[in-house]
């Protein structure tokens, strides 16, 4: 049986976003796997865990024992479920699935039971500065047969006007929640009127409202028939979901910040969400994500894995393989990657006519060109976009 001979972290930022890829090498010539450990804003901490703790733990272990090795990594630090540790574990875990696929000569979705669908539907982001800008960007996607769009006027929290901020307030990204909420209702009215009923619409509140405001917005948006409304509440306030769900039929998607199974168990078994959309590396990789998908299926809850630019292409490929297999797949978020990403990561999933296709190579089917990756060094810096504030200067969730 092949054993683990080396584990390394590859840090690269082809689009300016810090990506962390873990490469697990075996004692068999040319047999290796790749996994996503991308925690874009704490990249050196993740690298440290992989290089100094997981690597010495795993050298000479049997690559086939994914389940056992996942639990070994999970329990090894005694304290469990932290974001940094989970991402580090994910890098190794996905790489082991990639290796298993390569040994079997099969794409990973085949190891899970095969395809439930030939290709994966996805949505793209539309962030516009004006309503006509939003319309124009949707038109561009419609020409590519993309019928699911996430629409935001501005980005998270909208584009604030006339902020009356006290002098000497702290620097940060300011927003006005009331204005954002009212602008969002106007945007949906405009987009539905312009495009009619068939376009599928998504919106991300990104935790920017107070619970009662989020309930108000979810109710107001009901008549525009959203595909889902994302992160209406911060994870600390999910107890409000019972009130939200009892008042509106707007479908709810939550989960990209989750780290710990306790954060989703009750939401799923009490059917308080419609879509679970965790960031696969953030919960510890492919192994726990696969179990979560199966658990959610029992309760009629669909998957919509997190797929922005701060998930590496390896993570996106893992999202695609899981989405091909899961009977309860709902929707996938897809980032429009630049040419630099396609160069550094050969074997990206194939996007065509509103669907994503796996390339059907063994494993996750995706590789990394380490020489090219070096051309795009990461930058470790203070994260600014998360320093979000209300007009009076209060710091709030980003
Ligand atoms: Mg989101």
Boltz pocket constraint, residues with backbone or C-beta under 6 A from the ligand:
constraints:
  - pocket:
      binder: B
      contacts: [[A, 204], [A, 206], [A, 230], [A, 231], [A, 256]]
      max_distance: 6.0
